[in-house]
Amino acid sequence: MIRMPAHTLAGSVLGWSVALIASGAMAAADDVDRRWLESMPEKDRDCLDRTIGQSAPAFASDLRWIAGGPLDGNALRGRVVVIQSWSSRASNSQREVAHAASLVRSLESGEEVVLVALHTPEGAGNAERVVERLGHDGPVAVDPSGATCDAFGIYKRPVNVVVDRQGVVRYAGLNWRGLEQALPALISEPFDPPASGSKPSPTDAPPKAGTPAGSGVPAAERPPAPEFVVSDWLSARPNATGKVVIIDFWATWCQPCIQSLPHMNQLADRFRDDVVVIGVTSERPEAVHAGLNRLDMTLNDFHYSVATDPKARMQKALGVTGIPHIIVVTSDWTIAWKGHPTALTADRLEQVVVGNRAVITAMEDAQCRRWALDAR
């Protein structure tokens, strides 16, 4: 028996790279001179890079300003902002703040650059006691819950995030060479203030994460798919990382199932980059081969993977009593669509594929809220 938890088939969230999502943020990160970047664990880098190219998140309401605040995005707009994280428990992070403060002062840019020393939740209670050691006379804020740190992708190691005059995150996790090069470049950029009273167009608002376009069913309201479990793979096990998964319940003795095969092949071929199709039969392997032989067919007639589940465990968990029947599962392992295979049109599947990108983004965002996860 081959039993795979849903997250194993669909791809471990921690193993996904932001590069799976075609986003402007990743493109912006790739444009940075890699020599400017501090070396750090991949997870730390990925969470920081997710913010690049995006509007800087708002400071959380529970942020405690112990010097030079409170500040908000409106007050900082038009200036370059460096957010440097630190902790009273780590002397090296305090040196990072002092170094950043010295660099900002050396620019002789007046108030064009603002350095915000952001204390992480670790040792937050001691922040005020050690502030004088920072060598920084600018704004200092303590993030007791980690909500602001999570929004910027900041975790336990000291890192910087650089926001341009327009309020967009341009760099994150720079080393000192990178920060020395980036700040003058950003200072030299003109500020284009938004029109007075202007508001974002509703069409500019991002779609609700986890909601497939046109489905009208938020991810939170979709039923969970059963645990994926099969006994034998009759063809290669697929890699479903970052993809929609279609599970097709079928059998060689089921004539409608065989008649649906060309349609499923078309979908598998058309959406190969975004969708994994798996045909699961309750027949034993020898019965499958014998049945295909009677039909003058082979496993090569399937343009997707085929596996057996003689106990029909997934079918029973779903309450499926008739085949053919398919379920379309997104990366959070919820069912976005189910029914007869031929009723799944390319347009419907395209909607789920588009929505799944938002699902993956939401899952990755959740995995980057590490202070919130630590608090559970």
N, C-alpha and C positions, 0 to 999 in steps of 0.2 A: 504493500500500500504506500502511496506517495501522498503525504498530507502536507499542504502548504498553507500557512496562515495567509490571510488576505494581503497583509502588507508585504509578504515575501513575494507573492506573484506580481503584485502591482508595483513593487519597487520600494525599497526602504526610503523613507523620507530623508533620513540623514545622508543617504547616498546620492541624492539628486543634486545636480549642479544647477545654479541659477541659469546657466547657459541653455538648459532645456526650454526655457521660456524665451521667446523672441521679444525681448524688452529693450527699450531705450536705455534703461538703467545699466544693463549689462554692456551694451554697446559703448556707453560713456566710460565704464570701467575699463574696457579693453583699449580705449584710446589713450589711457594714461601711460606715461613712460614707466615701465615696470621697475626701473631703478629708483623711482620715487617711493616705492611702496615698502613698508615695513614687513619683514618676514613674520608670519604668524600661522597658527593652525588653519586648515582649510575652512572649518566651520565658522571661525571668527571672521575670516575674509569674506565668505559668502554672505553672512548676515550684514556686514558693513556695506558690501557692494550692492545689496538690494535697495539701498536708499539713494544711490548715485543716479542723478538725472531726474530725481523726483523733488517735488516741493518739500522743503524741510518740515518735519512733523512739528506740531505745536508742543510747547512744553506742557507737561501734565499738570493738572490743577493742584496736586499734592506736593509739587516741587517747593522746597523750603529755601528761600534766598537768605543767605547769611551775610552777603556783602553785595552792594551794587545792583540790587534788584528791587522789585521784580521786573523782568523783561518779557516781552512777547514779540511775535513775528513782526507786528506792525512797527514797533519801536526800533527793530533792528534792520528793517527793510532799507536798502540803499547803502548798507555797510557790509563789509566782508566779515563773517562771523566764524571764529574758530572755537569749536567745542572740544575741550581737552578733558578726558575722564581721569579720575584719580581716586585714591582711597587713603584714608588716614592709617590703614594697616600696612601700606606698602610705601617704603621710602623711595623706591625707584619711581613710582607714579608721581610722587610729590616733586621729584627732580624734573619729571617731564613737564609739569605745569610751570616750574621756574624757568626751564629752558624756553618753552613757548612764549612766556611773558617777556623774556629777554629779547627774543626774536621780534616780537610785535613792537617793542619799544625801539628797536634798532631801525625799523622801517621809516620812522619819523613821518608817519602817515596821519598823525593827529587822531581823530576819532573815526577814521575810515575803516579800521579793523577793531573788532571787539573780541576779546578772548574770554570765554565763559569756562570757568573751572567747574566741571560737573562731577560731584562726588557720587560714586556708586553706592548701592545699599550696604555693601560690606563696610562695617565700622562707621556707619553713618552717625552714630551717637557721639563719636569723638571728633567729628569734622570741625566743629567750631574751636576746639581746643588746639588744633594743629594748623589752623588757617594762617597764622602769622609766619609759619615756616615756609609757606609756598613761594614767597618772593613775588607775589601777584597781588596788585592792588585793585584789580578789576572785579567784575561780577563773579560770585561764587554761589553755587546752588547745590543743595543736597537732595538726592533722589531716594527717599526712604523706601518706596515700593518697587523701584526699578522700572516704572512705567515709561519715563522719558528715555532711560537707557535702552529699553526694549524697542522703542519707536525708532531710535537711531541705529540699532544693531550693535550696541555697546554691551560688552559683558565684563568679565573680571580683569582682563589685561588693560593697561592704560593705552588709549588710542585717541586720535583726533578725528574730527569730522569738520570739513570746511564748506561753508555755505556762501554762495556768491551774493552780489548786491540784489539780485532779483528774488532771493529767497529759495534758491535751488541748491541742493546738495551737489557739489562738484567733485569733491575728493573725500576719501575716508581712509584711515590707516596709513597716512603718509609717514615716512621717516623724515629726519631733519633736513636732508638734502631736498626731498620733495616739497616739504613745507616752505623752505627758503625760496624755491623756484615758483611755487604755486601762488603764494600771497602777492608778490608784486604784479604777476600777470592778472590776477583778479582785481587788484586795486586799479589797474589801468583800464579796465572795462567800464564803459559808460553805464549809468543807471537809467533804465527806462521805466519810470513810475507808471503804475496802472492808471487808467482814466478814473477820475474822481467818481465814486459811487458805482463803479462797474462791478458786476458780479459774474462768476463763472456761468457759462451757458449750461442748461441742464444736459445738453448733448455732450458736454465736456466731462461730465461726471463719470467716474469709472463704474462698470457694471458691478452689481452686488456679487462678491466673491462666492463661487460655488453654485451659481445659478446658470445652467445652460441656456444660451440664448434661445428665446422662443419657447422654452419648456414651461415657463410659468411656475415651476416647482423648485423652491429653494432647496439647497442641499440638506438643510436641517430637517426638512419634511419628507425627504425621500427614504424609503425603507432600506435597511442594511441588507447587503447580499450575504448569502450563507458563506461559511468558511469554505474555501476552495480545497477540495480533496478528491484525488483520483487514485486508482490502483496501478494503472500502467499507462505509460506514454507509448503510443504506436508510431509517433513521429517525433521530431525534435521538440523539446520543451521550449516554449517561446520566452523571450525577454519582454516583459510587459511594463518595464520601468517608464513612467511618465505617459502611459498610453491608456486609452479606453479599452476595456476588455468585453468582448461578446462571448458568452457561453451559449452554445447551440446544443440543446438536448435532442438527440436523434438516434436512429437505429437502422441497420441494414434492411430489416423486414418492413420498415415504415416507408411506403411508397411516397407519401407527401414529403417526407424528409429528403428522399433522393431527388424529388422534383424541385426542391428548394435549393439544392446544391449549386446550380449555376448562379443563382442570385447571390448566395453567400460568397461564392468565389469572386464575383464582381465587386462586392463590398470589400472583401479582404484585399483585393488587388488595388482598388482605388484608394483605400485609406491605409495602406500598409505602413506609412510613416507615423500614423497617429493611433491606429487601432490594432489590437491583437484579437483574432478570432480563434476560439477553441471549440471543437466539436467533441462533446462528451456523450458516450453511449453506455447504457447499462449492460450491454453484451460483454461476454468475456473475449479476450483477444482472439482465441481460435474461432469463435463464432463470427467475429467481425471479418476475419480473413475469408472464412467460408462464405459468408453472406456477400462480400464484395466479389468473390469469384463467381458466384451464381449470377451476379449482375454484370459480369464481364467488366469489372472495375478494379482499380487498385488504390492504394492510399495516395498515389500521385495525382489522382483525380481531385483531391482536396487541396486547395491553395492555402491551407491553414493547418494548424496542429490538431491532432486527434488523440484522445485519451479515453480510457475506460473507467467506469465506476459501477461495477456489477451490483452493488448494494443501493445504487441510485440515491446516495445520501443527500446530494445537493437538491435533486428533484423533490425528494420527500420534504426537505426543509422548506422548500418554496411552495409546497402543496401542488406541484405540477402533476396532473393526472393524464394529460394527453400530449403527444409530440407530433410534429416538431414544435419546439418552444424555445425562444431565446430570451436571455436577459442581457441588457447593456449596462455595464458597471463602470462607474467613474473611479478616479484614483483614490478617492476617500472610501472606496468599497461600498458605495450605495448604488441602488438600482435606479438608473435614469430612464429606462424604457424596458418594456417586456411585451411579448406577444408572438404572433406567428412570424417566421423569418421574412416572408415576402411582404409583410406589412411595414417592415423597416426600410424606408426609402433612403436614398442617398442624402436627401435634404434633411431628413430627421437626424440621421447619423452625424451630419455636418454640424448641426446645432449642438449635439452632445459633445463633439470634439472641441468646438469653440468654448463651450462651457467648462470642459475639463481643464482647459488652461487656467481658468480662474480658480478651479478647485485646487490645482497644484500650487498656484500662487498662494492661496489661503493656507494650505497645509505648510508650505515653507515659511510663510509669515508666522504661523503659530509656533513652528519649531525655533524661530529666532526670538521668540518672547521668553528668553531663558530665565530671566528673573521671576517672571510670573510662574513658570514651570517649577522653579526651585521652591516657590512659596507653597506649592500644593502639598 
